[in-house]
Amino acid sequence: MQRIIPFHFTGMTAIDHGMPSNAVARPLVRTLLCSFSMPAFASRRTPRSAVPVRVARRPALMPGVLCIALWAWPLAAVEAQEAATSAMSQGAAAADTQTTGAPAPSAVSDAVVPATEVQAHDMQAAAPVSSAATPNAAPVASPSAASDGLALASADGRHTVRVALWTQALARVAFPEEGEPVSNFSLRRVRPRLDGTLFGAVDYLFMMEAGGEGKFALFDAWADVRFLPELRLRVGKQKQPFSLERLQGFPVIPLAERSFGAMVGPNRDLGVTLWGELFGGVLQYQLGLFNGVPDGRNGDDDSDDGKDVVGRVLLRPFVGVPESPLAGFAIGGAASYGRAHGADGAATQTPTYTTPGRATMFAYRGATTTDAGRLPAVVADGARRRLELDGYWYVGRFSLFAELVETSNTWRVPGTDTTRAVSVTAWSAMAAWLFTDDTSSYERGVEPRRPFDLDAGHWGAFELAARVQRFHVGAGAFPALADPAVSVADALNLGLCLSWSLNRHLRVQLDGERATFRGGAQGGDRTPENLAILQLTLRT
């Protein structure tokens, strides 16, 4: 979840360089359309003074071409106007000094760049850093006690950087149907973050995941160019714009674990996304081109030549009517298509699915360990299709959230004639109620109006959330592609979670989960899973 920093513009931005904005947007949009619509070998139309540019023949190189072109455009435009901007500012300051005997105050704007759903998980930005510098003052980085993390900003506010940490620690206790409880403590997530803005027009985010034995994994590394409110471009490693719940940051989801729906969809991947808001935020859209990853996976490289195309829309018809009880209502959906081809003997494109207790409940043969003496590891060999429907409603203390996801993959068993398309479906429905006089939202979660303060008699916010969800695998998976004695065909989960938000930075959750299964055991059904989770979430 993210508030974009309110910027104070004292010079030209990447959208306004002393010319009408449409003079910049028109050739940019034409370039984008030409690049995507002529993937073979084509020339782009350019101004007469420019040299025609040819697009590379391989479609796989298109994200790189777009990245270079669209990164260079705003940066070059900003640098080209820097000298003129400085001269104009100094001239104005000198004239004002001659008239009044004092330097002119800096021209600032308090306009807030609107955040959208696709940003909600990424850019939990710092509070604005004000500056009293005059237009002819040198840009100096100044620290600020931000609402999240430690922030630095240049004097004109066009360059910012922020360091923050998101982390979760938990105690998990499993209560088997027979036997003694089993417990463990773990650091569920430890994610240092670095984000900010360049030139007042390019947002960026780098986020790592700290693992065991001192290892780090790169989770997010992207740059987001703000051409227009209706047209923006994000390039790099990012969440695919598919599952609406997945696009939420983990500090704001109402239960301790994500739903089955978020697990069935893709996670992070390398690619490019065009996105924006239309009609004052009523309609949000995202259109992306990615390497392609199996369900639930983070992608760092490309294992084949296939690419996934992902599209998402979200309709918020009453977002412009804040007094309406439907102001927090939204409905949307997403779809993706690609082709995946795995190598024989490798499970690079094969997903696994887990329970709320993090136990594997379904895996294709070879996704974890190859079944000795049985069929070899299953590999991807064909189309990968995904569909998603979602909706939410936040009104007062009450909130609803629902999501339906279906993914279909074509699989092949090496050395045999077995090739099948298998669908996996998951849905979830969640309802939450705040006991305290607070509200919640998709973008920011619960932010207590009265943060915890014993001296003042304030206790923060308390919320109770309940969720029902189901996971189902098509019959075509058994027994050729998955072992029915190990993998379940169906799972039903009920969860109940009490959350205590002491403030917007610290939250404690007590979560109870029960999951029942069909199949997944020798000659019958897997034993139900009963689970209790005590979780602490901190975002600095």
C-alpha positions as CSV (number, residue, x, y, z in Angstrom):
1,M,0.0,0.0,0.0
2,Q,1.3,3.4,-0.9
3,R,0.7,7.0,-0.7
4,I,2.6,8.8,-3.4
5,I,4.8,11.6,-2.0
6,P,3.3,15.1,-2.6
7,F,6.0,16.8,-4.7
8,H,6.9,20.5,-4.7
9,F,7.8,21.4,-8.3
10,T,10.1,24.3,-8.8
11,G,11.2,23.4,-12.3
12,M,10.0,21.5,-15.3
13,T,8.7,18.0,-14.9
14,A,9.0,15.1,-17.4
15,I,5.5,15.9,-18.6
16,D,5.8,19.6,-18.9
17,H,8.9,20.9,-20.6
18,G,7.7,24.3,-21.8
19,M,5.4,22.7,-24.4
20,P,1.8,21.4,-24.3
21,S,1.6,18.0,-22.7
22,N,-0.1,16.5,-25.8
23,A,3.0,17.4,-27.8
24,V,4.9,14.9,-25.6
25,A,2.2,12.3,-25.2
26,R,1.2,12.0,-28.9
27,P,4.6,10.8,-30.3
28,L,5.1,8.6,-27.2
29,V,1.8,6.8,-27.6
30,R,2.5,6.4,-31.3
31,T,5.9,4.8,-30.5
32,L,4.3,2.4,-28.0
33,L,1.6,1.4,-30.4
34,C,4.1,0.8,-33.2
35,S,6.4,-1.2,-31.0
36,F,3.6,-3.6,-29.8
37,S,1.7,-3.9,-33.1
38,M,4.7,-4.6,-35.4
39,P,6.7,-7.3,-33.6
40,A,8.4,-8.7,-36.7
41,F,10.4,-6.0,-38.4
42,A,9.0,-2.5,-38.8
43,S,10.0,1.2,-39.0
44,R,8.6,3.7,-36.5
45,R,7.3,7.0,-37.7
46,T,9.5,9.8,-36.4
47,P,9.8,13.6,-36.9
48,R,11.5,14.7,-40.1
49,S,14.6,15.8,-38.3
50,A,15.0,12.4,-36.7
51,V,16.5,9.2,-38.1
52,P,14.0,6.3,-38.6
53,V,14.5,3.5,-36.0
54,R,14.0,-0.1,-36.7
55,V,12.6,-2.4,-34.1
56,A,14.4,-5.7,-33.4
57,R,13.0,-8.8,-35.1
58,R,12.7,-10.9,-32.0
59,P,9.6,-10.0,-29.9
60,A,11.5,-11.1,-26.8
61,L,13.7,-8.0,-27.1
62,M,10.7,-5.6,-27.1
63,P,10.7,-5.0,-23.3
64,G,14.4,-4.0,-23.5
65,V,13.8,-1.6,-26.4
66,L,10.9,0.0,-24.6
67,C,12.8,0.3,-21.4
68,I,15.8,2.1,-23.0
69,A,13.6,4.4,-25.1
70,L,11.2,5.4,-22.4
71,W,13.8,5.8,-19.7
72,A,15.9,8.0,-22.0
73,W,13.0,10.2,-23.0
74,P,12.1,11.8,-19.6
75,L,15.7,12.0,-18.4
76,A,17.0,13.6,-21.5
77,A,14.1,16.1,-21.5
78,V,14.7,17.0,-17.9
79,E,18.4,17.5,-18.5
80,A,17.8,19.5,-21.7
81,Q,15.6,22.0,-19.8
82,E,17.7,22.2,-16.6
83,A,19.8,25.1,-17.7
84,A,16.9,27.1,-19.0
85,T,14.9,26.4,-15.9
86,S,17.8,27.6,-13.7
87,A,18.3,30.8,-15.7
88,M,14.5,31.6,-15.6
89,S,14.4,31.0,-11.8
90,Q,17.5,33.2,-11.2
91,G,16.1,35.9,-13.4
92,A,12.8,35.9,-11.6
93,A,14.5,35.9,-8.2
94,A,16.8,38.8,-9.2
95,A,13.8,40.9,-10.5
96,D,11.9,40.3,-7.3
97,T,14.9,41.2,-5.2
98,Q,15.2,44.5,-7.0
99,T,11.5,45.3,-6.4
100,T,11.1,44.1,-2.8
101,G,14.6,43.8,-1.5
102,A,14.0,40.1,-0.6
103,P,14.3,36.9,-2.6
104,A,11.2,35.4,-4.1
105,P,9.7,32.4,-2.3
106,S,9.7,29.0,-4.0
107,A,6.7,28.1,-6.1
108,V,5.3,24.9,-4.6
109,S,2.4,22.7,-5.4
110,D,0.5,20.5,-2.9
111,A,-1.1,18.3,-5.5
112,V,-1.0,14.7,-4.6
113,V,-0.3,12.1,-7.3
114,P,-3.2,9.6,-7.0
115,A,-2.2,6.0,-6.1
116,T,-3.8,3.1,-7.8
117,E,-4.5,-0.5,-6.9
118,V,-1.4,-1.8,-8.7
119,Q,0.7,0.5,-6.6
120,A,-0.9,-0.3,-3.3
121,H,1.6,-3.0,-2.4
122,D,4.7,-1.2,-3.6
123,M,5.1,2.4,-2.6
124,Q,4.3,3.0,1.0
125,A,5.9,6.4,0.5
126,A,7.2,8.7,3.1
127,A,5.4,11.9,4.2
128,P,6.2,14.9,2.1
129,V,9.4,16.7,2.9
130,S,8.8,20.4,2.9
131,S,11.5,22.9,1.8
132,A,11.9,26.6,2.4
133,A,14.6,26.9,-0.2
134,T,14.5,29.6,-2.8
135,P,14.4,28.8,-6.5
136,N,18.1,29.7,-6.9
137,A,19.2,27.6,-3.9
138,A,21.4,24.6,-4.5
139,P,19.5,21.3,-4.1
140,V,20.6,19.8,-0.8
141,A,19.5,16.4,0.5
142,S,17.7,16.8,3.9
143,P,16.6,14.0,6.2
144,S,13.0,13.8,7.3
145,A,11.1,11.9,10.0
146,A,8.7,10.2,7.5
147,S,5.5,8.3,8.2
148,D,7.3,5.2,7.1
149,G,11.1,4.7,7.3
150,L,13.8,7.3,6.9
151,A,13.5,9.7,4.0
152,L,15.8,12.1,2.2
153,A,14.8,14.7,-0.3
154,S,16.4,17.3,-2.4
155,A,15.6,21.0,-1.7
156,D,13.1,21.2,-4.6
157,G,11.5,17.8,-3.7
158,R,12.0,16.3,-7.1
159,H,14.5,13.7,-5.9
160,T,13.7,11.5,-2.9
161,V,14.9,8.3,-1.3
162,R,13.5,6.3,1.6
163,V,14.8,3.3,3.5
164,A,12.3,1.1,5.4
165,L,11.8,-2.4,6.7
166,W,8.8,-4.7,6.5
167,T,8.9,-7.8,8.7
168,Q,6.7,-10.5,10.2
169,A,7.5,-12.9,13.1
170,L,5.1,-15.7,14.1
171,A,4.5,-18.6,16.3
172,R,2.6,-21.5,14.6
173,V,1.0,-24.4,16.5
174,A,-0.5,-27.3,14.7
175,F,-3.1,-29.5,16.5
176,P,-3.3,-32.9,14.8
177,E,-6.4,-35.0,15.1
178,E,-4.2,-37.5,17.0
179,G,-1.1,-36.9,18.9
180,E,0.6,-33.9,20.6
181,P,0.6,-30.3,19.2
182,V,3.6,-29.3,17.1
183,S,4.9,-25.7,17.4
184,N,7.6,-23.6,15.8
185,F,8.8,-20.0,15.7
186,S,9.9,-18.3,12.5
187,L,10.6,-15.0,10.8
188,R,7.9,-15.2,8.2
189,R,9.2,-12.2,6.2
190,V,12.1,-9.8,6.5
191,R,12.1,-7.3,3.7
192,P,14.4,-4.2,3.6
193,R,13.1,-1.6,1.1
194,L,14.6,1.3,-0.8
195,D,12.2,3.5,-2.8
196,G,11.9,7.0,-4.0
197,T,11.6,9.3,-7.0
198,L,13.9,10.8,-9.6
199,F,13.2,14.1,-11.4
200,G,9.7,14.2,-10.0
201,A,8.6,11.8,-12.6
202,V,10.3,8.4,-12.1
203,D,9.3,6.3,-9.1
204,Y,11.5,3.3,-8.1
205,L,11.5,0.4,-5.7
206,F,14.1,-2.2,-4.6
207,M,13.0,-4.8,-2.0
208,M,14.9,-7.8,-0.8
209,E,13.8,-10.9,1.1
210,A,16.3,-12.0,3.9
211,G,16.4,-15.8,4.0
212,G,18.2,-18.3,6.1
213,E,22.0,-18.6,6.3
214,G,22.4,-14.9,5.4
215,K,21.0,-15.3,1.9
216,F,19.1,-12.6,0.2
217,A,16.6,-12.8,-2.7
218,L,15.6,-9.9,-4.9
219,F,11.8,-9.5,-4.7
220,D,11.2,-6.1,-6.4
221,A,13.4,-4.0,-8.7
222,W,11.4,-1.7,-10.9
223,A,11.2,1.9,-12.2
224,D,7.8,3.5,-12.9
225,V,7.7,6.4,-15.3
226,R,4.7,8.8,-14.9
227,F,4.0,10.3,-18.3
228,L,0.3,11.1,-17.7
229,P,-2.2,10.0,-15.0
230,E,-3.8,7.9,-17.8
231,L,-0.5,6.4,-19.0
232,R,2.4,5.1,-16.9
233,L,5.1,2.5,-17.5
234,R,6.6,0.1,-15.0
235,V,9.8,-1.8,-16.0
236,G,11.6,-4.5,-14.1
237,K,10.8,-7.2,-11.6
238,Q,7.3,-6.6,-10.1
239,K,4.1,-8.4,-9.2
240,Q,2.2,-9.5,-12.2
241,P,-1.1,-7.5,-12.3
242,F,-3.3,-10.5,-11.9
243,S,-4.6,-11.4,-8.4
244,L,-6.1,-8.5,-6.6
245,E,-5.2,-9.9,-3.2
246,R,-1.6,-10.5,-4.3
247,L,-1.3,-6.8,-5.2
248,Q,-2.0,-5.9,-1.6
249,G,1.0,-5.6,0.6
250,F,1.2,-8.3,3.3
251,P,1.1,-5.7,6.2
252,V,-2.6,-5.0,5.4
253,I,-4.2,-8.3,4.5
254,P,-6.8,-9.1,7.3
255,L,-5.6,-12.7,8.0
256,A,-2.2,-14.1,8.8
257,E,-1.8,-16.0,5.5
258,R,-2.8,-15.2,1.9
259,S,-5.7,-17.0,0.3
260,F,-5.7,-20.0,-2.1
261,G,-6.6,-17.5,-4.9
262,A,-3.4,-15.6,-4.5
263,M,-1.5,-18.8,-4.4
264,V,-3.0,-20.1,-7.7
265,G,-2.1,-16.9,-9.6
266,P,1.4,-15.7,-10.5
267,N,3.6,-13.8,-8.1
268,R,6.6,-11.6,-9.2
269,D,8.1,-11.7,-12.6
270,L,10.4,-9.7,-15.0
271,G,8.5,-7.6,-17.6
272,V,6.8,-4.3,-18.5
273,T,3.4,-2.9,-17.5
274,L,1.4,-0.1,-19.0
275,W,-1.1,1.2,-16.5
276,G,-3.1,4.1,-15.5
277,E,-6.4,5.6,-14.3
278,L,-9.3,6.9,-16.5
279,F,-12.3,9.0,-15.7
280,G,-10.9,10.4,-12.4
281,G,-10.0,6.9,-11.1
282,V,-13.3,5.2,-11.9
283,L,-11.5,2.8,-14.2
284,Q,-8.0,1.4,-13.6
285,Y,-6.2,-0.7,-16.1
286,Q,-2.9,-2.6,-16.4
287,L,-1.5,-4.4,-19.4
288,G,1.8,-6.3,-19.1
289,L,4.2,-8.5,-20.9
290,F,6.3,-10.9,-18.8
291,N,8.6,-13.8,-19.0
292,G,6.0,-16.0,-17.4
293,V,6.1,-17.9,-14.1
294,P,4.3,-20.9,-12.6
295,D,1.6,-20.3,-10.0
296,G,2.8,-18.7,-6.9
297,R,6.4,-18.4,-8.1
298,N,8.9,-15.5,-8.2
299,G,10.7,-15.3,-11.5
300,D,14.3,-14.1,-11.8
301,D,15.1,-15.4,-15.3
302,D,13.5,-16.8,-18.4
303,S,13.6,-20.6,-18.8
304,D,12.1,-20.6,-22.4
305,D,11.2,-18.2,-25.2
306,G,7.5,-18.0,-24.3
307,K,6.0,-14.8,-22.9
308,D,2.9,-14.2,-20.8
309,V,0.5,-11.3,-21.7
310,V,-1.5,-10.1,-18.6
311,G,-4.4,-7.7,-18.5
312,R,-6.4,-6.3,-15.5
313,V,-9.2,-3.8,-15.1
314,L,-10.9,-2.5,-11.9
315,L,-14.1,-0.5,-11.9
316,R,-14.8,1.8,-8.9
317,P,-18.0,3.5,-10.1
318,F,-18.6,5.6,-6.9
319,V,-15.0,6.6,-6.1
320,G,-15.7,10.2,-6.8
321,V,-18.7,10.3,-4.4
322,P,-17.0,10.0,-0.9
323,E,-20.3,10.5,1.0
324,S,-21.9,7.5,-0.8
325,P,-21.8,4.1,1.1
326,L,-20.6,2.6,-2.2
327,A,-17.6,4.9,-2.4
328,G,-15.4,1.9,-1.3
329,F,-17.0,-0.6,-3.8
330,A,-15.0,-2.1,-6.7
331,I,-15.3,-5.0,-9.1
332,G,-12.8,-6.2,-11.6
333,G,-11.0,-9.0,-13.3
334,A,-7.8,-10.2,-15.0
335,A,-6.7,-12.6,-17.6
336,S,-3.4,-13.9,-18.9
337,Y,-2.1,-16.1,-21.7
338,G,1.2,-17.6,-22.5
339,R,3.0,-20.8,-23.4
340,A,5.4,-22.7,-21.2
341,H,7.9,-25.5,-22.3
342,G,9.9,-27.2,-19.6
343,A,12.9,-29.4,-20.1
344,D,12.7,-33.1,-19.6
345,G,13.8,-34.1,-16.1
346,A,13.4,-30.5,-14.7
347,A,10.5,-29.0,-12.8
348,T,11.2,-25.3,-13.6
349,Q,7.7,-24.6,-14.8
350,T,5.9,-26.9,-12.3
351,P,4.0,-25.3,-9.4
352,T,3.3,-26.7,-5.9
353,Y,0.3,-25.6,-3.7
354,T,0.4,-25.4,0.1
355,T,-2.0,-25.3,3.0
356,P,-2.3,-22.3,5.5
357,G,0.1,-24.3,7.6
358,R,2.7,-24.2,4.7
359,A,2.5,-27.9,4.1
360,T,2.4,-29.1,0.5
361,M,-1.1,-30.3,-0.4
362,F,-0.6,-30.7,-4.2
363,A,2.4,-31.3,-6.4
364,Y,2.8,-32.6,-9.9
365,R,5.2,-35.6,-10.2
366,G,8.7,-34.3,-9.9
367,A,7.8,-30.9,-8.6
368,T,9.4,-31.8,-5.3
369,T,11.0,-35.2,-5.6
370,T,10.7,-37.7,-8.5
371,D,8.6,-40.7,-7.7
372,A,11.2,-43.5,-7.7
373,G,10.1,-46.4,-9.9
374,R,7.1,-44.6,-11.3
375,L,6.4,-42.0,-14.0
376,P,9.2,-39.4,-14.6
377,A,8.8,-35.7,-13.7
378,V,6.0,-33.9,-15.4
379,V,6.9,-30.9,-17.6
380,A,5.0,-28.0,-19.0
381,D,4.3,-28.3,-22.7
382,G,1.8,-25.9,-24.1
383,A,-0.7,-23.1,-23.3
384,R,-1.0,-21.5,-19.9
385,R,-4.3,-19.6,-19.4
386,R,-5.5,-17.8,-16.3
387,L,-8.8,-16.0,-15.4
388,E,-9.6,-14.0,-12.3
389,L,-12.7,-12.2,-11.0
390,D,-12.7,-10.1,-7.9
391,G,-14.5,-7.5,-5.9
392,Y,-14.5,-5.7,-2.6
393,W,-16.6,-3.3,-0.5
394,Y,-15.3,-1.1,2.3
395,V,-18.0,0.8,4.2
396,G,-17.5,2.2,7.7
397,R,-16.3,-0.5,10.0
398,F,-17.4,-3.3,7.6
399,S,-15.5,-4.8,4.7
400,L,-16.0,-7.6,2.2
401,F,-13.5,-9.2,-0.2
402,A,-14.0,-12.0,-2.7
403,E,-11.8,-13.5,-5.5
404,L,-12.1,-16.4,-8.0
405,V,-9.1,-17.7,-9.9
406,E,-8.8,-20.5,-12.5
407,T,-5.5,-21.5,-14.2
408,S,-5.1,-24.1,-16.9
409,N,-1.8,-25.6,-18.0
410,T,-0.8,-28.2,-20.5
411,W,1.5,-30.9,-19.2
412,R,3.4,-33.8,-20.7
413,V,5.0,-36.9,-19.2
414,P,8.4,-37.5,-20.9
415,G,8.8,-40.9,-22.6
416,T,5.0,-41.4,-22.9
417,D,2.2,-40.2,-25.1
418,T,0.5,-38.5,-22.1
419,T,-0.3,-34.8,-22.7
420,R,-3.2,-33.2,-20.7
421,A,-4.6,-29.8,-19.9
422,V,-5.4,-29.6,-16.2
423,S,-7.3,-26.8,-14.5
424,V,-6.8,-25.6,-11.0
425,T,-9.5,-23.5,-9.4
426,A,-9.5,-21.5,-6.1
427,W,-12.0,-19.1,-4.6
428,S,-12.2,-17.2,-1.3
429,A,-14.6,-14.9,0.5
430,M,-13.7,-12.7,3.5
431,A,-15.7,-10.5,5.8
432,A,-14.3,-8.2,8.5
433,W,-15.6,-6.0,11.2
434,L,-13.9,-3.3,13.3
435,F,-14.9,-3.2,16.9
436,T,-13.4,0.3,17.4
437,D,-14.5,3.5,15.7
438,D,-12.1,3.1,12.8
439,T,-12.3,2.3,9.1
440,S,-10.4,0.2,6.6
441,S,-9.5,0.4,2.9
442,Y,-8.0,-1.8,0.3
443,E,-5.1,0.5,-0.3
444,R,-4.1,1.2,3.3
445,G,-5.8,-1.4,5.5
446,V,-6.6,-0.3,9.1
447,E,-5.1,2.9,10.4
448,P,-6.2,3.6,14.0
449,R,-7.7,7.0,14.6
450,R,-6.4,6.7,18.2
451,P,-3.1,4.9,18.2
452,F,-2.0,3.0,21.2
453,D,-1.2,5.3,24.1
454,L,-1.8,4.1,27.7
455,D,-1.5,7.6,29.2
456,A,-4.3,8.9,26.9
457,G,-6.3,5.7,27.3
458,H,-6.1,4.8,23.6
459,W,-5.8,1.1,22.5
460,G,-5.6,1.3,18.8
461,A,-8.0,-0.7,16.5
462,F,-9.4,-4.2,16.8
463,E,-10.7,-6.1,13.9
464,L,-12.3,-9.5,13.5
465,A,-12.0,-11.2,10.0
466,A,-13.5,-14.5,8.8
467,R,-12.7,-16.3,5.6
468,V,-13.9,-19.4,3.7
469,Q,-11.9,-20.7,0.7
470,R,-11.7,-23.7,-1.5
471,F,-9.0,-25.3,-3.7
472,H,-9.8,-27.8,-6.4
473,V,-7.7,-29.7,-9.0
474,G,-9.3,-31.1,-12.2
475,A,-9.7,-34.9,-12.4
476,G,-7.3,-35.1,-15.4
477,A,-4.4,-34.7,-13.1
478,F,-4.8,-38.1,-11.5
479,P,-3.0,-40.5,-11.6
480,A,-0.8,-39.8,-14.6
481,L,0.4,-36.3,-13.5
482,A,0.0,-36.4,-9.8
483,D,-0.1,-39.2,-7.1
484,P,-3.5,-39.3,-5.5
485,A,-1.9,-40.9,-2.4
486,V,0.2,-37.7,-1.8
487,S,-1.7,-34.8,-3.5
488,V,-5.2,-33.7,-2.6
489,A,-7.9,-33.2,-5.2
490,D,-9.9,-30.7,-3.1
491,A,-9.4,-28.6,0.1
492,L,-11.8,-26.5,2.1
493,N,-10.5,-24.0,4.6
494,L,-12.1,-21.9,7.3
495,G,-10.2,-19.1,9.0
496,L,-10.9,-16.6,11.9
497,C,-8.5,-13.9,12.8
498,L,-8.5,-11.2,15.5
499,S,-6.2,-8.3,14.7
500,W,-4.9,-5.6,17.0
501,S,-3.5,-2.6,15.2
502,L,-1.6,-0.6,17.8
503,N,-0.8,2.0,15.1
504,R,-0.2,2.0,11.4
505,H,3.2,0.5,11.9
506,L,2.6,-2.4,14.4
507,R,-0.1,-5.1,14.3
508,V,-0.6,-8.3,16.3
509,Q,-2.8,-11.1,14.9
510,L,-4.3,-14.3,16.4
511,D,-5.4,-16.5,13.6
512,G,-7.2,-19.9,13.8
513,E,-7.4,-22.1,10.7
514,R,-9.0,-25.5,9.9
515,A,-8.6,-27.2,6.5
516,T,-10.2,-30.5,5.3
517,F,-9.1,-32.4,2.3
518,R,-10.4,-34.9,-0.3
519,G,-7.7,-37.4,-1.3
520,G,-4.0,-37.0,-0.5
521,A,-3.6,-40.1,1.6
522,Q,-3.1,-43.8,0.9
523,G,-6.6,-45.2,0.3
524,G,-8.5,-42.2,1.5
525,D,-8.4,-38.5,2.6
526,R,-5.7,-36.6,4.3
527,T,-6.1,-35.8,7.9
528,P,-7.6,-32.3,8.6
529,E,-5.2,-29.5,9.5
530,N,-5.9,-27.5,12.6
531,L,-3.7,-24.5,13.1
532,A,-3.2,-21.5,15.4
533,I,-1.0,-18.6,14.4
534,L,0.2,-15.7,16.6
535,Q,1.8,-13.1,14.3
536,L,3.6,-9.8,14.7
537,T,3.8,-7.4,11.7
538,L,6.1,-4.4,11.8
539,R,6.6,-1.8,9.0
540,T,9.0,1.0,9.8
